Amino acid sequence: MQRHVAEIVTFQLNDGQKEADFIALMQRTEAFVRAQSGFMHRQLTKGADGSWTDYVVWQDMATAQEVAQSFMQQEFAAEVMAAIASDTAKMRHEEVLWSMVS
């Protein structure tokens, strides 16, 4: 049985990057992400320490990896990457072993 896969990207923004501008930029990625056949769920969070997490659940590992590569080819990718402090960015893909929703 294939398991769903969580793509978890943690990062901090570059100095001077405004939170509202970054959220608006990430919202520009919505149409692309929603159009991917294996997309299930996404959320963007910010911790009290200033660290951000982009959390996306995909149907399976193959989809998660394919979309991660394709994301970087999109017109918005350069702007997203320019907003993020590159030395803080970490991406990983993990199998979802259990989940709970309301």
C-alpha distances in whole Angstrom, upper triangle without the diagonal:
4,6,10,13,16,19,22,25,28,32,35,38,41,44,45,42,43,40,40,41,37,35,37,36,32,33,34,30,29,29,27,24,24,24,21,19,16,18,17,20,23,25,28,30,33,34,38,38,37,34,32,28,26,23,20,17,15,12,10,12,14,15,16,18,20,21,22,24,25,27,29,31,31,35,34,33,36,37,34,35,38,38,36,37,36,36,34,31,28,24,21,17,15,12,12,12,14,16,19,21,24
4,7,9,13,15,19,22,25,28,32,34,37,40,42,39,39,36,37,37,34,32,34,32,29,29,30,26,25,26,24,21,21,21,18,16,12,15,14,17,20,22,25,27,30,31,35,35,34,31,28,25,23,19,17,13,11,8,6,8,10,11,13,14,16,17,19,21,22,23,25,27,28,31,31,29,32,34,31,31,35,34,32,34,32,33,31,28,24,21,18,14,12,9,10,11,13,15,18,20,24
4,6,10,13,16,19,22,26,29,31,34,38,39,36,36,33,34,34,31,29,31,30,26,27,28,25,23,24,23,19,20,20,17,15,12,13,12,14,17,19,22,24,27,28,31,32,31,28,25,21,20,16,14,10,9,7,6,8,11,11,12,14,16,17,18,20,21,22,24,26,27,30,29,28,31,32,29,29,33,32,30,31,30,30,28,25,22,19,15,12,10,6,6,7,10,11,15,17,20
4,7,10,13,16,19,23,26,28,31,35,36,33,33,30,31,31,28,26,27,26,23,23,25,21,20,21,19,16,16,17,14,13,9,10,9,11,13,16,19,20,24,25,29,29,28,25,22,18,16,13,10,7,6,5,5,7,10,10,9,12,14,14,15,18,19,19,22,24,24,27,26,24,28,29,25,26,30,29,27,29,27,28,26,23,20,16,14,10,9,6,5,8,10,10,13,15,18
4,6,9,13,16,19,23,25,28,31,33,30,30,27,28,28,25,24,26,24,21,22,23,19,18,20,18,15,16,17,14,14,10,10,10,11,12,14,16,18,21,23,26,26,25,22,19,16,14,10,8,6,5,6,5,6,9,9,7,10,12,12,12,15,17,16,19,21,22,25,24,22,25,26,22,23,26,26,23,25,24,25,22,19,16,13,10,6,5,4,5,9,11,11,15,16,20
4,6,10,13,16,19,22,25,28,30,26,27,24,25,25,22,20,23,22,18,19,21,17,17,19,17,14,15,17,15,15,12,10,10,9,9,11,13,15,17,19,22,23,22,18,16,12,10,7,6,4,6,9,9,9,12,11,8,11,13,12,12,15,17,16,18,21,21,24,22,20,23,23,20,20,24,23,20,22,21,22,19,16,14,10,8,6,5,6,6,10,11,11,14,15,19
4,7,10,13,17,19,22,25,27,24,24,22,23,23,19,18,21,19,15,17,18,15,15,18,16,12,15,17,14,15,12,11,11,10,9,11,12,14,16,18,21,21,20,16,14,10,8,6,5,6,7,11,10,9,12,10,7,9,12,10,9,12,14,13,14,18,18,21,19,16,19,20,16,17,20,19,17,19,18,19,16,13,10,7,6,5,7,9,10,13,15,15,17,18,21
4,6,10,14,16,19,22,24,21,22,19,21,21,18,17,20,18,15,17,19,16,16,19,17,14,17,19,17,19,16,14,14,12,10,10,10,11,13,14,18,17,16,13,10,7,6,5,7,9,11,14,14,13,15,14,10,12,15,13,11,14,16,14,16,19,19,21,19,17,19,19,16,16,19,18,15,16,15,16,13,10,8,6,5,6,8,11,11,15,16,15,18,18,21
4,7,10,12,15,19,21,18,19,17,19,19,15,15,18,16,13,16,17,15,16,19,17,15,18,20,18,20,18,16,16,14,11,11,10,10,12,13,17,16,14,10,8,6,5,7,9,12,14,17,17,15,17,16,12,13,15,13,11,14,16,13,14,17,17,19,17,14,16,16,13,12,15,14,11,12,12,13,10,7,6,4,7,9,11,14,15,18,19,19,21,21,24
4,7,10,13,16,18,16,17,15,18,18,14,15,18,16,14,17,19,17,18,21,20,18,21,23,22,24,21,19,19,17,14,12,10,9,10,10,14,12,11,7,6,4,7,9,12,15,17,21,20,19,21,20,16,17,19,17,14,17,19,16,16,20,20,21,18,16,17,17,13,13,15,13,10,11,11,11,8,6,5,7,9,12,14,17,17,20,21,20,22,23,25
4,7,10,12,15,13,15,13,16,16,12,14,17,15,13,17,18,17,19,22,21,19,22,25,23,26,24,22,22,19,16,14,11,11,10,11,13,11,9,6,5,7,9,12,15,18,20,24,23,22,23,22,19,19,21,19,16,18,20,17,16,20,20,20,17,15,16,15,11,10,12,10,7,7,8,8,5,4,6,9,12,15,17,21,21,24,25,24,25,26,28
4,7,9,11,10,12,11,14,14,11,13,16,15,14,17,19,18,20,24,23,21,24,27,26,29,27,24,25,22,18,16,12,11,9,10,12,9,6,5,6,9,11,14,17,21,23,27,27,25,27,26,22,22,24,22,19,21,22,19,18,22,21,21,18,16,16,15,12,11,11,9,6,6,8,9,6,7,10,13,16,19,21,24,25,27,28,27,28,28,30
4,6,8,6,8,8,12,11,8,11,14,12,12,16,17,17,19,23,22,21,24,26,26,29,28,25,26,23,19,17,13,12,10,12,13,12,8,8,8,11,12,16,19,22,25,28,29,27,28,27,23,24,25,22,20,21,22,19,18,21,20,19,16,15,14,12,10,10,9,6,4,5,9,10,9,9,13,15,18,21,23,27,27,30,30,29,30,30,31
4,6,6,9,10,14,12,10,14,16,14,15,18,19,19,22,25,24,24,27,29,28,32,31,28,29,26,22,20,17,16,14,15,16,14,11,11,12,15,16,20,22,26,28,31,31,30,31,29,26,26,27,24,21,23,24,20,19,22,21,20,17,15,14,12,11,10,8,6,5,5,8,10,10,11,15,17,21,24,26,30,30,33,34,33,34,33,35
4,6,9,11,14,13,12,15,17,16,17,20,21,22,25,27,27,27,30,32,32,35,34,31,32,29,25,23,19,18,15,16,16,14,11,13,14,17,19,22,25,29,31,35,35,33,34,33,29,29,31,28,25,26,27,24,22,25,24,23,20,19,17,15,14,13,11,9,9,8,12,13,12,14,18,21,24,27,30,33,33,36,37,35,36,35,37
4,6,9,12,11,11,14,15,15,17,19,20,21,24,27,27,27,29,32,32,35,35,32,32,29,26,23,19,19,16,18,17,16,13,15,15,19,20,24,26,30,32,36,36,35,36,34,31,31,32,29,26,28,28,24,23,25,24,22,19,19,17,14,14,14,12,9,11,11,14,16,15,17,21,23,26,29,32,35,35,38,38,36,37,36,37
4,6,9,7,7,11,12,11,13,16,16,18,20,23,23,23,26,28,28,32,31,28,29,26,22,20,16,16,14,16,16,15,12,13,13,16,17,20,23,26,29,32,33,32,33,31,28,28,29,26,23,25,25,21,20,22,21,19,16,16,15,11,11,12,9,6,8,10,13,15,14,15,19,20,24,27,29,32,32,35,35,33,34,33,34
4,6,5,6,9,10,11,12,14,16,17,19,22,23,23,25,27,28,32,31,28,28,25,21,19,15,15,13,15,16,15,12,14,13,16,17,20,23,26,29,32,33,33,34,31,28,29,30,27,25,26,26,22,22,24,22,20,17,17,17,13,13,14,13,9,11,13,16,18,17,17,21,22,25,28,30,33,32,35,35,33,33,32,32
4,5,5,6,9,10,11,12,14,16,17,21,21,21,23,25,26,29,29,25,25,22,18,15,12,11,10,12,13,14,10,12,10,13,14,17,20,23,26,30,31,30,32,29,26,27,28,25,23,25,25,21,21,24,22,21,17,17,17,14,12,15,14,10,11,13,17,19,16,17,19,20,23,25,27,30,29,32,32,29,29,28,29
4,5,5,6,9,10,11,13,15,16,19,20,20,21,24,26,29,28,25,25,22,18,15,12,13,12,15,16,17,14,15,13,15,15,18,20,24,26,30,31,31,32,30,27,28,29,25,24,26,25,22,22,24,21,20,16,18,18,14,13,16,15,12,14,17,19,22,20,19,22,23,25,27,29,31,30,33,33,30,30,28,28
4,6,5,6,9,10,11,13,15,18,19,19,21,23,25,28,28,24,25,22,19,17,14,15,14,17,18,19,15,16,14,16,16,19,21,24,26,30,31,31,31,29,26,27,27,24,22,24,23,19,20,21,19,17,13,15,15,11,11,14,12,9,12,15,18,21,19,18,21,22,25,27,29,31,31,34,34,31,32,30,31
4,5,5,6,9,10,11,13,16,17,17,19,21,22,25,25,22,22,20,16,14,11,12,11,15,17,17,13,13,11,13,12,16,17,21,23,27,28,27,28,25,23,24,24,21,19,21,20,17,17,19,17,15,12,12,13,10,8,11,10,7,9,12,15,18,16,15,18,18,21,23,25,28,28,31,31,28,29,27,29
4,5,5,6,9,10,11,14,16,15,17,19,21,24,23,20,20,17,13,11,8,10,11,14,16,17,14,14,11,12,11,14,15,19,21,25,26,26,27,24,22,23,24,20,19,21,21,17,18,20,17,17,13,14,15,12,10,13,14,11,12,15,18,20,18,17,19,19,21,22,24,27,26,29,29,26,26,24,25
4,5,5,7,9,10,13,14,15,16,19,20,24,24,20,21,18,15,14,12,14,14,18,20,21,17,17,15,15,14,17,17,21,23,26,28,28,28,25,23,25,24,21,20,22,20,17,18,19,16,15,11,13,15,12,11,14,14,12,14,18,19,22,21,19,21,21,24,25,27,29,28,32,31,28,28,26,27
4,5,5,7,10,12,13,13,15,17,19,22,22,19,21,18,15,14,12,14,15,19,21,21,18,17,14,15,13,16,16,20,21,25,26,26,26,23,21,22,22,18,17,19,17,14,14,16,13,12,8,10,11,8,7,11,11,9,12,15,17,20,19,17,19,19,22,23,25,28,27,31,31,29,29,27,29
4,5,5,7,10,11,10,13,15,16,19,19,16,17,15,11,10,9,12,13,17,19,20,17,15,12,12,9,12,13,16,18,21,23,22,23,20,18,19,19,15,15,17,16,12,13,15,12,12,9,10,12,10,7,11,12,10,11,15,16,19,17,15,17,16,19,19,22,24,24,27,27,25,25,24,26
4,5,5,8,10,10,11,14,15,19,19,15,16,14,11,11,10,13,15,19,21,22,19,18,15,14,12,14,14,17,18,21,23,24,24,21,19,21,20,17,17,19,17,14,16,17,14,13,10,12,15,12,11,14,16,14,15,19,20,23,21,19,20,19,21,22,24,25,25,28,28,25,25,23,24
4,5,7,8,10,11,13,15,18,19,16,18,16,14,14,13,16,18,22,24,25,22,21,17,17,14,16,15,18,19,22,24,24,24,21,19,21,20,16,16,18,15,12,14,14,11,10,8,10,13,11,10,14,15,14,16,19,20,24,22,20,21,20,22,23,25,27,26,30,30,28,28,26,28
4,6,6,6,9,10,12,15,16,13,15,14,11,12,12,15,18,21,24,25,21,20,16,15,12,13,12,15,16,19,20,20,20,17,15,17,16,12,12,14,12,9,11,12,9,9,7,9,12,11,9,12,15,14,15,19,19,22,21,18,19,17,19,19,22,23,23,27,27,25,26,24,26
4,5,5,6,8,10,13,14,11,12,11,9,11,11,15,18,22,25,26,23,21,17,16,12,13,11,14,14,17,19,20,20,17,15,18,17,13,14,16,14,11,14,15,12,13,11,12,16,15,13,16,18,17,18,21,22,25,23,20,21,19,20,20,22,23,22,26,25,23,24,22,23
4,6,5,6,9,12,14,11,13,13,12,14,15,19,22,25,29,29,26,25,21,19,16,16,14,16,15,17,20,21,20,17,16,18,17,13,15,16,13,11,15,14,11,12,11,13,17,16,15,18,20,20,21,24,24,28,26,23,23,21,22,21,24,24,24,28,27,25,26,24,25
4,6,5,7,11,12,10,13,13,12,15,16,19,22,26,29,29,26,24,20,19,15,15,13,15,14,16,18,18,17,14,13,15,13,10,11,13,10,8,11,11,8,10,10,11,15,15,14,16,19,19,19,23,22,26,24,21,21,19,20,19,22,23,23,26,27,25,26,25,27
4,5,6,9,9,7,10,10,9,12,13,17,20,23,27,27,24,22,18,16,12,12,9,11,10,13,15,15,15,11,11,13,12,8,10,12,10,8,12,13,11,13,12,12,16,16,14,16,19,19,19,22,22,25,23,19,19,16,17,16,18,19,19,23,23,21,22,21,23
4,6,8,9,6,8,9,9,12,15,18,22,25,28,29,27,25,21,18,15,14,11,11,11,13,15,17,17,13,13,16,14,11,13,16,13,12,16,16,14,16,15,16,19,19,17,20,23,22,22,26,25,28,26,23,22,20,20,18,20,20,20,23,23,21,22,20,22
4,6,9,8,11,12,13,16,18,22,25,28,32,32,30,27,24,21,17,17,14,14,12,13,16,17,16,12,13,15,13,10,14,15,12,12,15,15,13,15,15,16,20,20,19,21,24,24,24,27,27,30,28,25,24,21,22,20,22,22,22,25,25,23,25,23,25
4,6,6,9,11,12,16,18,21,25,28,31,32,29,27,23,20,16,15,12,12,9,10,12,13,12,8,10,12,10,8,11,12,10,10,14,14,13,16,16,16,20,21,19,21,24,24,24,27,26,28,27,23,22,19,19,17,19,19,19,22,23,21,23,22,25
4,6,9,12,14,18,20,24,27,30,34,34,32,29,26,22,19,17,13,12,9,8,11,13,12,8,11,13,11,10,13,15,13,14,17,17,17,20,20,20,23,24,22,24,27,27,27,30,29,31,29,26,24,21,20,18,19,18,18,21,22,21,22,21,24
4,6,10,12,16,18,22,25,28,31,32,30,27,23,20,17,14,11,9,5,5,7,10,9,6,8,11,10,9,12,14,13,14,17,18,18,21,21,20,24,25,22,23,27,27,26,28,27,29,27,24,22,18,17,14,15,14,14,17,18,17,19,19,22
4,6,8,12,15,18,22,24,28,29,27,24,20,17,14,12,8,7,5,6,9,11,12,8,9,12,12,9,12,15,13,13,17,18,17,20,19,18,22,22,20,21,25,24,23,26,25,27,25,22,20,17,16,14,15,14,14,17,18,16,18,17,19
4,7,11,14,17,21,23,27,28,26,24,20,17,14,11,8,5,5,7,10,13,14,11,11,14,15,13,15,18,17,16,20,21,20,23,21,21,24,24,22,23,27,25,24,27,27,29,26,23,21,18,17,14,15,14,12,15,15,13,14,13,16
4,7,11,13,17,20,23,24,23,20,17,14,11,8,6,5,7,10,13,14,16,13,12,16,16,14,15,18,18,16,19,21,20,22,20,20,23,23,20,22,25,23,22,25,25,27,24,21,19,17,16,14,14,14,12,15,15,12,13,12,14
4,7,10,14,17,20,21,19,17,13,10,7,6,4,6,9,12,14,16,17,14,12,15,16,13,14,17,17,14,17,20,18,20,17,17,20,20,16,18,21,19,18,21,22,23,21,18,17,15,15,14,14,15,14,17,17,14,15,14,16
4,7,10,13,17,18,16,14,11,8,6,5,7,9,12,16,18,18,20,18,15,18,19,16,16,19,19,16,19,21,20,21,18,18,20,19,16,18,20,18,17,20,20,22,19,17,16,15,15,15,16,17,15,19,18,15,15,14,16
4,7,10,14,15,13,11,7,6,5,6,9,12,15,19,20,20,22,20,17,19,20,17,16,19,19,16,18,21,19,20,17,16,19,17,13,15,17,15,14,16,18,19,16,14,15,14,15,16,17,19,18,21,20,18,18,17,19
4,7,10,12,10,8,6,5,7,8,11,14,18,21,23,22,25,23,19,22,23,20,19,22,23,19,21,24,22,23,20,19,21,19,15,17,19,16,14,16,18,19,15,14,15,15,16,17,18,20,19,21,20,18,18,17,19
4,7,8,6,6,4,6,9,11,15,18,21,25,26,25,27,26,22,24,26,23,21,24,25,21,22,25,24,24,21,20,21,19,16,17,18,15,13,14,17,17,14,14,15,16,18,19,20,23,22,24,23,21,21,21,22
4,5,5,5,6,8,12,13,17,20,23,27,27,27,29,28,24,26,28,26,23,26,28,24,25,28,27,28,24,23,24,22,19,19,20,17,15,16,18,18,14,15,15,17,18,20,21,23,22,24,23,21,22,21,23
4,5,7,9,12,15,17,21,23,27,30,31,30,33,32,28,29,32,29,27,30,31,28,28,31,30,30,27,26,26,24,21,22,22,19,17,17,20,19,16,17,18,20,22,24,24,27,26,27,26,25,24,24,25
4,6,9,12,15,17,21,24,27,31,31,30,33,31,28,29,31,29,26,29,30,27,27,30,30,30,26,25,25,23,20,20,21,17,15,15,17,16,13,15,16,19,20,23,24,27,26,28,27,26,26,26,28
4,6,10,13,16,20,23,26,29,30,29,31,29,26,27,29,26,24,26,27,24,24,27,26,26,23,21,22,20,17,17,17,14,12,12,15,15,11,13,15,17,19,22,23,26,26,28,28,26,27,26,28
4,7,10,13,17,20,23,26,26,25,27,26,22,23,26,23,20,23,25,21,21,25,24,25,21,20,20,19,15,15,16,13,11,11,13,13,9,10,11,13,16,18,20,23,22,25,25,23,24,24,26
4,7,10,13,17,19,23,24,23,25,23,19,21,23,20,18,21,22,18,19,22,21,22,18,17,18,16,13,13,15,12,10,11,13,14,10,9,11,12,14,16,18,21,20,23,23,21,22,22,24
4,6,10,13,16,19,20,19,21,20,16,18,20,17,15,18,20,16,17,21,20,21,18,16,18,17,14,14,16,14,11,13,14,15,11,10,10,10,11,13,14,17,17,20,20,18,19,19,21
4,7,10,13,17,17,17,19,17,13,15,17,14,12,16,16,13,15,18,17,19,16,14,17,16,12,13,16,14,12,14,15,16,13,11,10,9,11,12,14,16,16,19,19,17,19,18,21
4,7,10,14,14,14,17,15,12,14,16,14,12,16,17,14,16,20,19,21,18,17,19,19,15,16,19,17,16,18,18,19,16,13,12,10,10,10,11,13,12,15,15,14,15,15,18
4,6,10,11,12,14,11,9,12,13,11,11,14,15,13,15,18,17,20,18,16,20,19,16,17,21,19,18,20,20,21,19,15,14,11,11,10,11,12,11,15,15,13,15,15,18
4,7,9,10,12,10,8,12,13,11,12,16,16,15,18,20,20,22,21,19,23,23,20,21,24,23,21,24,23,24,22,18,16,13,12,9,9,9,8,12,12,11,13,13,17
4,6,7,9,7,6,9,11,9,11,14,14,14,17,19,19,22,21,19,23,24,20,21,25,24,23,25,24,26,23,20,18,14,13,10,10,10,10,13,14,13,16,16,19
4,7,9,7,8,11,12,11,13,16,16,16,20,21,21,24,24,22,26,27,24,25,29,28,27,29,28,29,27,23,21,17,15,12,12,10,10,13,14,14,16,17,20
4,6,6,6,9,10,11,12,15,16,16,19,21,21,25,24,23,26,27,24,25,29,28,26,28,27,28,26,23,20,16,14,10,10,8,9,12,14,15,18,19,23
4,5,5,6,9,10,11,13,14,15,17,19,20,24,23,21,24,26,23,23,27,27,25,26,24,25,24,20,17,14,11,8,8,8,10,13,16,17,20,21,25
4,6,5,6,9,10,11,12,14,16,17,19,23,23,21,24,26,23,23,27,27,26,27,25,26,25,22,19,15,13,10,12,12,14,17,19,20,23,24,28
4,5,5,6,8,10,10,12,15,16,16,20,20,18,22,23,21,21,25,25,24,26,24,26,25,21,19,15,14,11,13,12,14,17,19,19,22,22,26
4,6,5,6,9,10,10,13,15,16,19,18,16,20,21,18,19,22,22,21,23,21,23,21,17,15,11,10,8,10,11,12,16,18,18,21,21,25
4,6,5,6,9,10,11,13,15,19,18,16,19,21,18,18,22,22,20,22,20,21,20,17,15,11,10,8,11,12,15,18,21,21,24,25,28
4,5,5,6,9,10,11,13,17,17,15,18,20,18,18,22,23,22,24,21,23,23,19,17,14,13,12,15,16,18,21,23,23,26,26,30
4,5,5,6,9,10,11,14,14,12,16,18,15,16,20,20,19,22,20,22,21,17,16,13,13,12,15,16,17,21,23,22,25,25,28
4,6,5,7,9,11,14,13,11,14,16,13,13,17,18,16,18,16,18,18,14,13,10,10,10,13,15,17,21,23,22,25,25,28
4,5,6,7,10,13,13,11,13,16,14,14,17,19,17,19,17,19,19,16,15,12,13,13,16,18,21,24,26,26,29,29,32
4,5,5,7,11,12,10,13,15,14,14,17,19,18,21,19,22,21,18,17,15,16,15,19,20,22,26,27,27,29,29,32
4,5,5,9,9,7,10,12,10,11,14,15,15,18,16,19,19,15,15,13,15,15,18,20,21,25,27,26,28,27,30
4,6,8,8,5,8,10,9,9,12,14,14,16,14,17,17,14,15,13,15,16,20,22,24,28,29,28,31,30,33
4,7,8,7,9,12,12,12,14,17,17,19,17,21,21,18,19,17,19,19,23,25,26,30,32,31,33,33,35
4,6,5,8,10,10,11,14,15,16,19,18,22,22,18,20,18,20,20,24,26,27,30,32,30,32,31,34
4,6,7,8,10,11,13,14,16,19,18,22,22,20,21,20,23,23,27,29,30,34,34,33,35,33,35
4,6,6,6,9,10,11,13,16,16,20,20,17,19,18,21,22,25,27,28,32,32,31,32,31,33
4,5,5,6,8,10,11,14,13,17,17,14,16,15,18,19,23,25,26,30,31,30,31,31,33
4,5,5,6,9,10,13,12,16,16,14,17,17,20,22,25,28,29,33,34,33,34,34,36
4,5,5,6,9,12,12,16,16,15,17,18,21,23,26,29,30,33,34,33,34,33,35
4,5,5,7,10,11,14,14,12,14,14,18,19,23,25,26,30,30,29,30,29,31
4,5,5,8,7,11,11,9,12,13,16,19,22,25,26,30,31,30,32,31,33
4,6,8,8,12,12,12,15,16,20,22,26,29,30,33,34,33,35,34,36
4,7,9,12,12,11,14,16,19,22,25,28,29,32,33,31,32,32,33
4,6,9,8,7,11,13,16,19,22,25,26,29,30,29,30,30,32
4,6,6,7,11,13,17,20,23,27,28,31,32,31,32,32,34
4,5,5,9,11,15,18,21,25,27,30,31,30,32,33,35
4,6,9,12,15,19,21,25,27,29,31,31,33,34,36
4,7,10,13,17,19,23,24,27,28,27,29,30,32
4,7,10,14,16,20,21,24,26,25,27,28,31
4,7,10,13,17,18,21,23,23,25,26,29
4,7,10,14,15,18,20,20,23,24,27
4,7,10,12,15,17,18,21,22,26
4,7,9,12,15,16,19,21,24
4,6,9,12,13,16,18,22
4,6,9,11,15,17,21
4,6,7,11,13,17
4,7,11,14,17
4,7,11,14
4,7,10
4,7
4
